[in-house]
Amino acid sequence: MEEKLQAIKEEALEQLKQAESLDRLNEIRVSFLGKKGQLTALLKSMKDVAPEDRPAFGQMVNNTRTQIEEVLEETKKRLEKAALDERLKTEVLDVTLPAKKSLIGHRHPNTIAREEVERIFIGMGYEVVEGPEVEYDLYNFEKLNIPANHPAKDEQDTFYINKEIVLRTQTSPVQARIMEQGKLPIRVIAPGRVFRSDEVDATHSPSFHQIEGLVVDKNITFADLKGTLEQFARELFGENTRTKFRPHHFPFTEPSAEVDVSCFKCGGKGCRFCKGSGWIEILGCGMVHPHVFEMCGIDPKEYTGFAFGVGLERIALLKYEIDDMRLLYENDVRFLKQF
């Protein structure tokens, strides 16, 4: 894998060196960094790397991507300057004509936040997986230890298509699907859109996004969960960020906890942003319930694991200090162009 990664980097840098046009530069970018590019394809083969080597390999892929992107940007500036110089030599410009303003789009705040979270966990050896948004009740509830009479199954909270099919209320069903495959150990994150029958206000929406994490292996403990989330919080909010775990209840984990981070605005002293407490709640987590393991075909006496879930919009709201979730969906250019 390391030799293949090195070969991809050398090939990309060589092609960039020989690029003579912006169209060719874009072809190179898509070929190596696009959704079906060589580097992306290599990243998807993370499952073939030994678990103990995944963190190092993920970091190498990130470093390679950064190097290619830097050379891409340098080459783009060089080609744009050369194209401008050529135009100035051949064209006659009428400086009295009114100027035309070019409006260039960019990534949405949610996309920026999601890519940042993915970068952090890929660097720790995690694989990014996906699952269906239209889900069976079996996976959305029953396999997650949520029986038929559980309040979470009330139609006030869930969009039902029919008795057996729902719009998923969480990304946790992806965990059940991954565990059912029986390919152990498991270390994945699952970002995606979820749906709940909520009224629209500053902090709620009937459609939003979550990022679910799952680790399953032998001898996994709550200490592993704490260490993982502490590292995640430091990389996302700053090196001095502290975490606090509070007991909680989730049907699919036991024990369960809510996780707070020290306020990155006031350093934990208390301010308007953290409502004077010095702490901000960011996610829920816990050790995978043994009954969930049993329903997914994993022996709970041999394997343990942990799971966590964080709202993507919550990360975007906190990281960019946005006080109304609705701003993310109104497509007001005056708001979006700030990012």
Solvent accessible surface area in square Angstrom, and as a share of the most:
residue,aa,sasa,rsa
1,M,87,0.39
2,E,113,0.51
3,E,151,0.68
4,K,121,0.51
5,L,6,0.03
6,Q,81,0.36
7,A,54,0.42
8,I,9,0.05
9,K,37,0.16
10,E,96,0.43
11,E,74,0.33
12,A,0,0.00
13,L,56,0.28
14,E,83,0.37
15,Q,44,0.20
16,L,1,0.00
17,K,159,0.67
18,Q,119,0.53
19,A,4,0.03
20,E,155,0.69
21,S,50,0.32
22,L,73,0.36
23,D,111,0.58
24,R,95,0.35
25,L,10,0.05
26,N,75,0.38
27,E,97,0.44
28,I,1,0.00
29,R,104,0.38
30,V,75,0.43
31,S,47,0.30
32,F,0,0.00
33,L,21,0.11
34,G,13,0.13
35,K,181,0.77
36,K,199,0.84
37,G,2,0.02
38,Q,65,0.29
39,L,1,0.00
40,T,22,0.13
41,A,57,0.44
42,L,6,0.03
43,L,35,0.17
44,K,126,0.53
45,S,22,0.14
46,M,1,0.01
47,K,109,0.46
48,D,102,0.53
49,V,16,0.09
50,A,39,0.30
51,P,43,0.27
52,E,133,0.60
53,D,71,0.37
54,R,22,0.08
55,P,47,0.30
56,A,64,0.49
57,F,11,0.04
58,G,0,0.00
59,Q,87,0.39
60,M,62,0.27
61,V,1,0.01
62,N,27,0.14
63,N,70,0.36
64,T,9,0.05
65,R,66,0.24
66,T,66,0.39
67,Q,72,0.32
68,I,1,0.00
69,E,79,0.35
70,E,99,0.44
71,V,46,0.26
72,L,17,0.09
73,E,84,0.38
74,E,114,0.51
75,T,9,0.05
76,K,85,0.36
77,K,127,0.54
78,R,122,0.45
79,L,15,0.07
80,E,76,0.34
81,K,131,0.55
82,A,54,0.42
83,A,48,0.37
84,L,93,0.46
85,D,55,0.28
86,E,97,0.43
87,R,129,0.47
88,L,99,0.49
89,K,163,0.69
90,T,99,0.57
91,E,77,0.35
92,V,150,0.86
93,L,105,0.52
94,D,78,0.41
95,V,136,0.78
96,T,117,0.68
97,L,121,0.60
98,P,117,0.74
99,A,106,0.82
100,K,195,0.83
101,K,177,0.75
102,S,92,0.59
103,L,152,0.76
104,I,154,0.78
105,G,69,0.66
106,H,100,0.45
107,R,128,0.47
108,H,53,0.24
109,P,0,0.00
110,N,13,0.07
111,T,35,0.21
112,I,36,0.18
113,A,0,0.00
114,R,79,0.29
115,E,57,0.26
116,E,42,0.19
117,V,0,0.00
118,E,29,0.13
119,R,103,0.37
120,I,3,0.01
121,F,1,0.01
122,I,17,0.09
123,G,17,0.16
124,M,37,0.17
125,G,0,0.00
126,Y,8,0.03
127,E,38,0.17
128,V,53,0.31
129,V,20,0.11
130,E,146,0.66
131,G,23,0.22
132,P,56,0.35
133,E,74,0.33
134,V,79,0.45
135,E,2,0.01
136,Y,113,0.43
137,D,13,0.07
138,L,81,0.40
139,Y,29,0.11
140,N,0,0.00
141,F,2,0.01
142,E,78,0.35
143,K,25,0.10
144,L,2,0.01
145,N,35,0.18
146,I,6,0.03
147,P,72,0.45
148,A,87,0.68
149,N,135,0.69
150,H,50,0.22
151,P,103,0.65
152,A,36,0.28
153,K,28,0.12
154,D,71,0.37
155,E,126,0.57
156,Q,136,0.60
157,D,61,0.32
158,T,5,0.03
159,F,75,0.31
160,Y,68,0.26
161,I,98,0.50
162,N,78,0.40
163,K,182,0.77
164,E,114,0.51
165,I,46,0.24
166,V,0,0.00
167,L,45,0.22
168,R,6,0.02
169,T,11,0.06
170,Q,18,0.08
171,T,0,0.00
172,S,1,0.01
173,P,1,0.01
174,V,4,0.02
175,Q,10,0.04
176,A,0,0.00
177,R,70,0.25
178,I,27,0.14
179,M,1,0.01
180,E,73,0.33
181,Q,108,0.48
182,G,48,0.46
183,K,141,0.60
184,L,54,0.27
185,P,44,0.28
186,I,7,0.04
187,R,63,0.23
188,V,10,0.06
189,I,0,0.00
190,A,3,0.03
191,P,17,0.11
192,G,16,0.16
193,R,89,0.33
194,V,0,0.00
195,F,31,0.13
196,R,81,0.29
197,S,46,0.30
198,D,52,0.27
199,E,147,0.66
200,V,87,0.50
201,D,55,0.29
202,A,33,0.26
203,T,89,0.52
204,H,89,0.40
205,S,14,0.09
206,P,44,0.28
207,S,28,0.18
208,F,30,0.12
209,H,34,0.15
210,Q,29,0.13
211,I,1,0.00
212,E,10,0.04
213,G,1,0.01
214,L,0,0.00
215,V,8,0.05
216,V,0,0.00
217,D,45,0.23
218,K,98,0.41
219,N,132,0.68
220,I,28,0.14
221,T,68,0.39
222,F,55,0.23
223,A,75,0.58
224,D,61,0.32
225,L,0,0.00
226,K,77,0.33
227,G,35,0.34
228,T,21,0.12
229,L,2,0.01
230,E,54,0.24
231,Q,63,0.28
232,F,1,0.00
233,A,0,0.00
234,R,76,0.28
235,E,68,0.31
236,L,5,0.03
237,F,24,0.10
238,G,31,0.30
239,E,133,0.60
240,N,141,0.72
241,T,14,0.08
242,R,123,0.45
243,T,28,0.16
244,K,72,0.31
245,F,41,0.17
246,R,82,0.30
247,P,127,0.80
248,H,91,0.41
249,H,122,0.55
250,F,46,0.19
251,P,23,0.14
252,F,31,0.13
253,T,4,0.02
254,E,98,0.44
255,P,73,0.46
256,S,8,0.05
257,A,4,0.03
258,E,19,0.09
259,V,1,0.00
260,D,9,0.04
261,V,0,0.00
262,S,6,0.04
263,C,1,0.00
264,F,63,0.26
265,K,109,0.46
266,C,24,0.15
267,G,52,0.50
268,G,26,0.25
269,K,186,0.79
270,G,28,0.27
271,C,40,0.24
272,R,203,0.74
273,F,44,0.18
274,C,7,0.04
275,K,189,0.80
276,G,52,0.50
277,S,71,0.46
278,G,0,0.00
279,W,64,0.22
280,I,11,0.05
281,E,76,0.34
282,I,7,0.03
283,L,8,0.04
284,G,15,0.14
285,C,3,0.02
286,G,0,0.00
287,M,23,0.10
288,V,10,0.06
289,H,48,0.21
290,P,65,0.41
291,H,77,0.34
292,V,3,0.01
293,F,4,0.02
294,E,100,0.45
295,M,58,0.26
296,C,6,0.04
297,G,71,0.68
298,I,7,0.04
299,D,70,0.36
300,P,33,0.21
301,K,195,0.83
302,E,84,0.38
303,Y,36,0.14
304,T,52,0.30
305,G,1,0.01
306,F,4,0.02
307,A,4,0.03
308,F,4,0.02
309,G,21,0.20
310,V,3,0.02
311,G,23,0.22
312,L,6,0.03
313,E,5,0.02
314,R,95,0.35
315,I,2,0.01
316,A,0,0.00
317,L,22,0.11
318,L,15,0.08
319,K,66,0.28
320,Y,60,0.23
321,E,89,0.40
322,I,16,0.08
323,D,120,0.62
324,D,30,0.15
325,M,13,0.06
326,R,93,0.34
327,L,55,0.27
328,L,1,0.01
329,Y,81,0.31
330,E,107,0.48
331,N,106,0.54
332,D,44,0.23
333,V,103,0.59
334,R,178,0.65
335,F,22,0.09
336,L,33,0.17
337,K,133,0.56
338,Q,131,0.58
339,F,61,0.25
